[in-house]
Amino acid sequence: MPIRLLSAAGAVLISALVMLPLWRIARGESADPVGRPLPAFTRTDASGWLNSPPLRVEDLRGRVLLVDVWAFECWNCYRSFPWLHQLERSLAGRDFRVIGIHSPELEREYLRQGLEAAVARHGVREPVMIDNDHAYWRALGNQYWPAFYLVDRRGRIRARFVGETHPGDAQAQRIEAAVRALLAES
């Protein structure tokens, strides 16, 4: 009997995982954000941002963006910061900007003081939107930490990359090539 119950529960879980993307598509949502406009930032108050006054997506048009979704206890996230900082330095003076989206996973990550300490500890200077309600996470249809969304000058998501990234590794090379290609577009 317990095996049948487990099998039934497994079948329900598998059905839900298969149906979720279909349900999103039926509602007009794409499971893949590539090709869609970057959603409007969900925090418009000063308390919802670090290192910047509140930003609006429309004010960033004309720039290539790399939107970094992270959480400060995620070691894959903070181990990607050296690469992000290097990328920002290498493209200084170009129409390129990194925007951080802090979407917490663990209870302690919801505390602003902890986030501020992590930002200082890791030398994060880019604007960081505090996504404690996961509204932006959901708007992106995100599922991962870290996730990097590459946005073109018109505000469209052109690529999504997932996972820890280091200077010179294969993923860094792919992202950097994609950024440079978008910067070369008129």
N, C-alpha and C positions, 0 to 999 in steps of 0.2 A: 504493500500500500504506500509506504513513504516514497518508493521509487516512482510510482505513478504520479504522486503529488508533485514530486520534483520535476518530472517530465512535463507535467501540465504547466507548472510555473515557468519552466524553461521555454516552453512553446509560447506562452503569453509574452514573456520578455522578448523573445526573438521577433514575434509579431509586432510588438510595440516599436522595436528598433527599426524594423523594415517599414512600418507604416508612418513613423514620424516624418521622414523626408517627403513621403508622398502627401501627407497632410499639409506640410508647409507649401509644397508646390501647388496643391489644390487651392490654398489660400492666396496664391499669387506670389508667394515668397520663393526665392531661389535658395536651395541648400548651399550653393556656392556663391559667395559674395562678389566674385570677380565679374566685372562689367557693370555692377550697380554703382550708383552715386554713394560717396562716403556719407553715412548718416550724420545728421546734425548732432553736435555735442550736446549731451543731455544735462550738463551742469552749466548754468548761466550765471550763477552767483560767485562772488569772489572766494567764498569759503570752499568752493568745490574745485579749486585749482591751486597748485603749487608752482612756484617759479614763473608765474605769469598771471596777468588779469585773465578773466574768462575769454576764451577764444570762440570764434564762430567759423564754421567750415567755409562759408562764403567769403570771409575775409582772407582766407588762405589760397583762394583761386590764383592761378598763375605760378604756384610753387609745386614742386614735387614733394610729397609727404611720405614719411614712413611712420605709420601709427604702430606703436609698440604696446601690446596688451601684456601686462605683467602683474605679479604680486610679490611683495618684498620678502616673503619667506620661501619663495620658489627659487631653489638654487640654480635651476636652468635659466631663470630670468636674470638673476644678478650676475651669473657667470657670463652672460651675453653683453653686459654693460661695457667692458673694455673694447669690444668690437664696435658697438654703437658709438662710443666716444671717438674712436679712431675714424669711423666713417664720417661723423660730423666734422671733425678737424680736416679731413681730406677734401671735404666739399664746402668748406667755409667760403663765403663770398658768392656762392652759387644760389640759385632759387630752390633750395632744398631745406627741409625742416623735419626734425623728429618730434613727434607728439607722443607722450606717454599716457597710457590709460591704466591706472592702477585699479584692478578688479580683484578684491581680496578673495582668498579661499578659506583661510583659517580665521578663527574668532579674533585673535590678537591683531590681525591685519586690518581690521576695521577701525582701529584707533589712530587718529590723525598723528598723535605724537610719535607713534612707532613708524608711521610712514615718513614723517619729517626726518626722523633719525636715520632711516634707511636711505633716503634721498641724499642727505649730507654724507653719510658713510661711503656711499658708492659714487659720489661726485656727479650726481644727476643734475644737469643744468637745464635740460629741455623742459617745456611746459608739461605738467602732469595733471590730468583730470582725475579726480577722485570718484571712482565708480562704485561706491559702496552698495548701491541698490542694484547693481548689475544691469541697469537700463541700457548702457552703451554696449555691454557684452552681448545682450540679447539683440540689440539693433544690428550689430554686426553678424549675428548668428555664430558667434565665436564659441569654441569648445576647448581651447588650449591655452596653456601658459608655457613659454611666451609664444605669442603669435604676432607676426609682422604683416601689416597691410600696406602695400605700395599703392599710392594714389597719384594719378597724373595731374597735370596743370588744370584740367577742366573739372577736377573733383571726382573722378571715377576710379574705383578700385580696379587696379590692373593686375594685381597678383597678391597671393597670400602665401606666407612662408611660416612654418611651424617648427619650433624647437630651438634648443641652445645653439648659439652661433659664435664662432671664434674667428679672430683675424686670420685670413688666409685659408680657412677651411672651404669645402666645396659649397656649402650653403652661403657663406659670406660672398664667395665669388659670384654665385648666381644672383644674389640680391644686388650687389654692387654693379654688376653688368646691367641689370634691369633698371636701376636708378639712373645710371649714366645714359642708357638708351632713352629714358623718359626726359632727362634733362636736354638731350639733343633734339627732341621733337619741338617743332615750333608751335 
